[in-house]
Amino acid sequence: MVARYKKALIGVALGAMIGVASFAPGLAYRSNPHTGAIRQAFAQPGPAQGAAPDVVVARVGDATITARELERRMGEMPQNVLATMGSTPQEIRRAYLDQVMVPAALFAEEAKAKGLEKQREVRDRMLSVLRSALVRDLKQGLNADAVDDDDVKSFYQGNPDKFSAPKRIGIYRILVSSEAEASALVKEVGSVPDPKAWNDLARDKSLDKASRLRGGNLGLVAEDGVTGQAGDKVDPALFAAADPVKEGELVPRPVKEGDKWAVVWKRQETRPSVRSFQQEAPGIKANLEDERLRKAMQDLLSGLRSELVGELNPELCDMVSVTASGELERTKRPGVLPRSKRGAAPVPTDGPGGLR
């Protein structure tokens, strides 16, 4: 049993050094006879209580470990792991300090002595942690001016289009140059078109190059002609003609569209809908909070940029070779022609069996 505890303590120390709290998932919490000790460690007054004093319990090089820090770190560890570190609260607290926190601080001091914090991957991780800490600090500062119910209601009432969907019709259309040609197509496809025959006609006859290869599909069209594709709009006359027709049926007469004529097939219809305030309130609140955070970050960046950026030479960035697709290339010396990626064509050679 003692040997098993020692192995667990070594695992705890290593896990703390590399930032992995769940290194020992196989420990049996319920079967451990000392499981109740960890609960007592937090239940008894002393360094492991929520009101732990900020007194120094260890100094390791330039680092200091306080009782409050010990309490915080112990609170982050799984109880089944802490329960292996002793049979009494005192044993648990002291073992955690000696076997986890002190070794971690020793390794950190040695890493600094070797200058490992200057390594690129270490600096990148440190910068990432600092950025995350700054964002958390900004969020805490914004909590004093938190988004309230009035802000959420005001946004909901001021942006009705964001929370409602109008009636829309799924329209397939074949566009031709004359009314006579459109009328002939109406007779050919019938009142309920065959999908394959329709697709063939759309591909061969439609003048709309953007939609003919997809069977003339214009998508879901609103009353004003706006489609589901951003920035795409069709003639509202198509919606007006398809509206009274049943789903799956052809509009019985050609529809004039500009100086051309359209054969219109109504494939489906969606009803108008309005999402309630109760449904949308959580999302609105989160979006408003994110928007305030982004503005706070942008304002902070603007101030820091003017204060701290002393030199900026964007023209020197041209020394980095990158393609339009984002692929980095090795920098070439001046006067060196780029090497072709295509291999040279093999030259046939004459052998006993002929040219090869």
C-alpha positions as CSV (number, residue, x, y, z in Angstrom):
1,M,0.0,0.0,0.0
2,V,2.8,2.4,0.8
3,A,4.5,1.7,-2.5
4,R,1.3,2.4,-4.3
5,Y,1.0,5.8,-2.5
6,K,4.5,6.7,-3.5
7,K,3.8,6.0,-7.1
8,A,0.7,8.1,-6.9
9,L,2.6,11.0,-5.4
10,I,5.2,10.9,-8.2
11,G,2.4,11.0,-10.7
12,V,0.8,14.0,-9.0
13,A,4.1,15.9,-9.1
14,L,4.7,15.1,-12.8
15,G,1.1,16.0,-13.6
16,A,1.4,19.4,-11.9
17,M,4.6,20.2,-13.8
18,I,3.0,19.5,-17.2
19,G,-0.4,20.9,-16.3
20,V,-2.4,17.7,-16.5
21,A,-4.8,17.2,-13.6
22,S,-6.3,13.9,-14.7
23,F,-3.1,11.9,-15.0
24,A,-4.3,9.0,-12.8
25,P,-7.8,8.0,-14.0
26,G,-7.3,4.5,-12.8
27,L,-7.1,5.2,-9.1
28,A,-10.1,3.7,-7.2
29,Y,-11.5,6.5,-5.2
30,R,-14.3,4.5,-3.5
31,S,-12.1,1.6,-2.5
32,N,-9.4,3.8,-0.9
33,P,-9.6,3.5,2.9
34,H,-8.3,7.1,3.3
35,T,-10.9,8.8,1.0
36,G,-12.6,10.6,3.9
37,A,-9.3,12.3,4.9
38,I,-9.5,14.8,2.0
39,R,-13.0,15.9,3.0
40,Q,-11.7,16.5,6.5
41,A,-8.8,18.5,5.1
42,F,-11.2,21.1,3.8
43,A,-13.7,20.8,6.7
44,Q,-11.2,21.5,9.5
45,P,-10.0,25.0,10.2
46,G,-6.5,25.8,9.1
47,P,-4.5,26.4,6.0
48,A,-6.8,24.4,3.8
49,Q,-10.0,26.4,4.6
50,G,-11.5,28.9,2.2
51,A,-10.2,31.7,4.5
52,A,-6.6,30.5,4.3
53,P,-4.2,33.3,5.2
54,D,-1.8,34.6,2.7
55,V,1.2,33.5,4.6
56,V,4.4,32.0,3.1
57,V,4.6,28.2,3.6
58,A,7.7,27.7,1.3
59,R,10.3,29.7,-0.6
60,V,11.9,28.1,-3.7
61,G,14.4,30.4,-5.3
62,D,12.6,33.6,-6.3
63,A,9.2,31.9,-5.9
64,T,7.0,31.9,-2.8
65,I,4.2,29.5,-2.0
66,T,1.5,30.8,0.3
67,A,-1.2,28.9,2.2
68,R,-3.8,30.5,0.0
69,E,-2.0,29.3,-3.1
70,L,-1.7,25.8,-1.5
71,E,-5.5,25.8,-0.9
72,R,-6.3,26.9,-4.5
73,R,-4.0,24.3,-6.1
74,M,-5.4,21.5,-3.8
75,G,-8.9,22.5,-4.8
76,E,-8.1,22.0,-8.5
77,M,-7.0,18.4,-7.9
78,P,-9.4,15.4,-8.0
79,Q,-10.3,14.2,-4.5
80,N,-9.4,10.6,-5.4
81,V,-5.9,11.7,-6.0
82,L,-5.6,13.8,-2.9
83,A,-7.0,10.9,-0.8
84,T,-3.9,8.8,-1.7
85,M,-1.6,11.3,-0.1
86,G,-2.3,10.7,3.6
87,S,-4.7,9.4,6.2
88,T,-5.2,12.7,8.0
89,P,-5.8,16.3,6.8
90,Q,-2.3,17.3,8.0
91,E,-0.6,14.5,6.0
92,I,-2.5,15.4,2.9
93,R,-1.7,19.2,3.1
94,R,2.0,18.6,3.8
95,A,2.4,15.9,1.3
96,Y,0.9,18.0,-1.4
97,L,3.2,20.9,-0.6
98,D,6.3,18.7,-0.5
99,Q,5.5,16.2,-3.3
100,V,3.8,18.5,-5.8
101,M,4.2,22.2,-5.3
102,V,7.9,22.3,-4.3
103,P,9.1,20.0,-7.1
104,A,7.1,22.0,-9.6
105,A,8.7,25.2,-8.3
106,L,12.2,23.6,-8.4
107,F,11.8,22.6,-12.0
108,A,10.5,26.0,-12.9
109,E,13.5,27.7,-11.3
110,E,15.9,25.3,-13.1
111,A,14.2,26.0,-16.4
112,K,14.6,29.8,-15.8
113,A,18.3,29.2,-14.9
114,K,18.8,27.5,-18.2
115,G,17.0,30.2,-20.1
116,L,14.4,27.9,-21.4
117,E,11.7,30.6,-21.2
118,K,13.5,32.2,-24.2
119,Q,12.7,29.2,-26.4
120,R,10.2,30.0,-29.2
121,E,7.6,27.5,-28.2
122,V,7.8,28.5,-24.6
123,R,7.4,32.2,-25.5
124,D,4.5,31.5,-27.7
125,R,2.7,29.6,-24.9
126,M,3.4,32.4,-22.4
127,L,2.1,35.0,-24.8
128,S,-1.1,32.9,-25.3
129,V,-1.6,32.6,-21.6
130,L,-1.1,36.4,-21.1
131,R,-3.6,37.2,-23.9
132,S,-6.2,34.9,-22.3
133,A,-5.6,36.5,-18.9
134,L,-6.0,40.0,-20.4
135,V,-9.3,39.0,-22.0
136,R,-10.5,37.6,-18.7
137,D,-9.5,40.9,-17.0
138,L,-11.4,42.9,-19.6
139,K,-14.5,40.7,-19.1
140,Q,-14.4,41.2,-15.4
141,G,-14.1,45.0,-15.9
142,L,-17.2,44.9,-18.2
143,N,-19.2,43.0,-15.6
144,A,-19.8,46.3,-13.8
145,D,-21.6,47.6,-16.9
146,A,-23.3,44.2,-17.7
147,V,-25.9,43.8,-20.3
148,D,-29.3,44.0,-18.6
149,D,-32.9,43.0,-19.7
150,D,-33.6,46.5,-21.0
151,D,-30.6,46.2,-23.4
152,V,-31.8,42.8,-24.6
153,K,-35.4,44.0,-25.2
154,S,-34.3,47.1,-27.0
155,F,-32.2,45.0,-29.4
156,Y,-35.0,42.5,-30.0
157,Q,-37.6,45.2,-30.7
158,G,-35.2,47.3,-32.8
159,N,-34.2,44.4,-35.1
160,P,-37.4,42.5,-36.0
161,D,-36.0,41.2,-39.3
162,K,-33.3,39.2,-37.4
163,F,-35.9,37.2,-35.5
164,S,-38.6,36.6,-38.1
165,A,-38.6,34.8,-41.5
166,P,-41.1,35.8,-44.2
167,K,-43.0,33.3,-46.4
168,R,-40.7,31.9,-49.0
169,I,-41.2,29.7,-52.1
170,G,-38.7,27.3,-53.6
171,I,-38.7,28.1,-57.3
172,Y,-37.1,26.3,-60.3
173,R,-37.1,28.4,-63.5
174,I,-36.2,28.0,-67.2
175,L,-35.5,31.3,-68.8
176,V,-36.0,31.7,-72.6
177,S,-36.0,34.6,-75.0
178,S,-39.7,34.5,-76.3
179,E,-43.2,34.0,-75.0
180,A,-43.9,31.5,-77.7
181,E,-40.9,29.3,-76.7
182,A,-41.9,29.5,-73.0
183,S,-45.5,28.5,-73.9
184,A,-44.2,25.5,-75.8
185,L,-42.2,24.4,-72.8
186,V,-45.2,24.7,-70.5
187,K,-47.1,22.3,-72.7
188,E,-44.1,20.0,-73.0
189,V,-43.4,19.5,-69.3
190,G,-47.1,19.4,-68.1
191,S,-48.7,20.5,-64.9
192,V,-46.5,18.3,-62.7
193,P,-43.0,18.1,-64.3
194,D,-40.8,15.1,-64.3
195,P,-37.6,16.1,-62.4
196,K,-35.2,14.4,-64.9
197,A,-36.9,15.8,-68.0
198,W,-37.0,19.2,-66.4
199,N,-33.3,19.1,-65.5
200,D,-32.5,18.2,-69.1
201,L,-34.6,21.0,-70.5
202,A,-33.1,23.5,-68.0
203,R,-29.6,22.5,-69.0
204,D,-30.3,22.7,-72.8
205,K,-32.8,25.6,-73.0
206,S,-32.3,28.1,-70.1
207,L,-30.5,31.3,-70.8
208,D,-29.6,31.8,-67.1
209,K,-26.0,30.3,-67.0
210,A,-25.9,30.7,-63.2
211,S,-28.8,28.3,-62.6
212,R,-29.2,26.0,-65.6
213,L,-26.7,23.5,-64.5
214,R,-28.6,23.0,-61.2
215,G,-31.9,22.5,-63.0
216,G,-32.9,26.2,-62.8
217,N,-33.0,26.1,-59.0
218,L,-33.3,29.6,-57.7
219,G,-33.5,28.5,-54.0
220,L,-36.1,29.9,-51.6
221,V,-37.4,33.2,-52.9
222,A,-39.1,35.9,-50.7
223,E,-41.9,38.2,-51.8
224,D,-39.4,40.9,-52.6
225,G,-37.3,38.6,-54.7
226,V,-34.5,38.1,-52.2
227,T,-33.1,34.6,-52.2
228,G,-31.2,32.6,-49.6
229,Q,-27.9,33.4,-51.2
230,A,-26.3,36.6,-50.0
231,G,-26.7,39.5,-52.4
232,D,-28.8,37.4,-54.9
233,K,-32.2,38.7,-56.0
234,V,-34.6,37.7,-58.7
235,D,-37.7,39.4,-60.2
236,P,-40.5,39.6,-57.6
237,A,-42.9,38.6,-60.4
238,L,-41.7,35.0,-60.1
239,F,-42.9,34.9,-56.5
240,A,-46.2,36.5,-57.3
241,A,-46.8,34.0,-60.1
242,A,-45.9,30.9,-58.0
243,D,-47.7,32.0,-54.8
244,P,-51.3,30.8,-55.8
245,V,-50.0,27.5,-57.3
246,K,-49.9,24.3,-55.3
247,E,-46.5,22.8,-54.3
248,G,-45.0,20.6,-56.9
249,E,-47.0,22.2,-59.8
250,L,-46.0,24.3,-62.7
251,V,-47.2,27.9,-63.1
252,P,-49.7,27.4,-66.0
253,R,-48.6,30.5,-68.0
254,P,-45.2,31.9,-68.9
255,V,-44.0,34.8,-66.6
256,K,-42.4,37.9,-68.1
257,E,-39.0,38.6,-66.6
258,G,-37.4,41.7,-68.0
259,D,-37.1,41.3,-71.7
260,K,-37.3,37.5,-71.4
261,W,-39.8,34.8,-70.4
262,A,-39.7,32.3,-67.6
263,V,-41.2,28.9,-67.1
264,V,-41.8,28.6,-63.4
265,W,-42.0,25.4,-61.3
266,K,-43.1,25.8,-57.6
267,R,-41.2,23.1,-55.7
268,Q,-42.0,24.0,-52.0
269,E,-43.3,26.7,-49.7
270,T,-42.3,27.8,-46.2
271,R,-44.6,29.6,-43.8
272,P,-43.7,32.9,-42.2
273,S,-42.3,32.6,-38.6
274,V,-41.4,34.8,-35.7
275,R,-39.1,33.6,-32.9
276,S,-40.2,34.8,-29.5
277,F,-38.3,37.1,-27.1
278,Q,-38.0,34.3,-24.6
279,Q,-36.3,32.1,-27.3
280,E,-33.9,34.7,-28.4
281,A,-33.0,36.5,-25.2
282,P,-30.1,34.3,-24.1
283,G,-28.5,34.6,-27.6
284,I,-29.0,38.3,-27.8
285,K,-27.4,38.8,-24.3
286,A,-24.4,36.7,-25.3
287,N,-23.9,38.6,-28.6
288,L,-24.2,42.0,-26.9
289,E,-21.6,41.0,-24.3
290,D,-19.3,39.7,-27.0
291,E,-19.8,43.0,-28.9
292,R,-18.9,45.0,-25.9
293,L,-15.8,42.9,-25.2
294,R,-14.6,43.2,-28.9
295,K,-15.1,47.0,-28.6
296,A,-13.2,47.1,-25.3
297,M,-10.4,45.1,-26.9
298,Q,-10.3,47.3,-30.0
299,D,-10.2,50.5,-27.9
300,L,-7.4,49.0,-25.8
301,L,-5.4,48.0,-28.9
302,S,-5.7,51.4,-30.4
303,G,-4.4,53.1,-27.2
304,L,-1.6,50.6,-26.8
305,R,-0.6,50.9,-30.5
306,S,-0.2,54.6,-30.3
307,E,1.7,54.3,-27.0
308,L,4.0,51.3,-27.6
309,V,4.6,50.8,-31.3
310,G,7.8,52.7,-32.0
311,E,8.7,51.3,-35.4
312,L,6.7,49.6,-38.1
313,N,8.1,48.7,-41.5
314,P,5.3,46.9,-43.4
315,E,7.3,47.2,-46.7
316,L,9.9,44.8,-45.3
317,C,7.2,42.1,-45.0
318,D,7.7,41.6,-48.8
319,M,10.8,39.7,-47.9
320,V,8.5,36.9,-46.8
321,S,7.4,34.9,-49.8
322,V,3.8,33.7,-49.7
323,T,1.4,32.7,-52.5
324,A,-2.1,34.1,-52.9
325,S,-3.4,30.8,-51.5
326,G,-1.4,31.3,-48.2
327,E,1.4,28.8,-49.0
328,L,4.7,29.9,-47.6
329,E,7.7,29.6,-49.9
330,R,11.4,29.6,-49.3
331,T,13.0,33.0,-49.9
332,K,14.9,33.0,-53.2
333,R,18.2,34.8,-53.7
334,P,18.0,37.7,-56.3
335,G,18.6,36.5,-59.8
336,V,17.8,32.8,-59.1
337,L,15.0,31.4,-61.4
338,P,12.3,29.4,-59.7
339,R,12.7,25.7,-60.0
340,S,10.0,23.9,-61.9
341,K,7.9,21.4,-59.9
342,R,7.4,19.3,-63.0
343,G,9.9,16.5,-63.5
344,A,11.9,16.3,-66.8
345,A,10.5,14.1,-69.5
346,P,12.4,10.8,-69.7
347,V,14.6,10.3,-72.7
348,P,14.1,7.0,-74.6
349,T,17.1,4.7,-74.8
350,D,17.9,2.0,-77.3
351,G,18.2,-1.5,-75.9
352,P,18.0,-5.1,-77.1
353,G,14.2,-5.0,-77.2
354,G,14.1,-1.6,-79.0
355,L,13.5,1.9,-77.7
356,R,12.6,2.2,-74.0
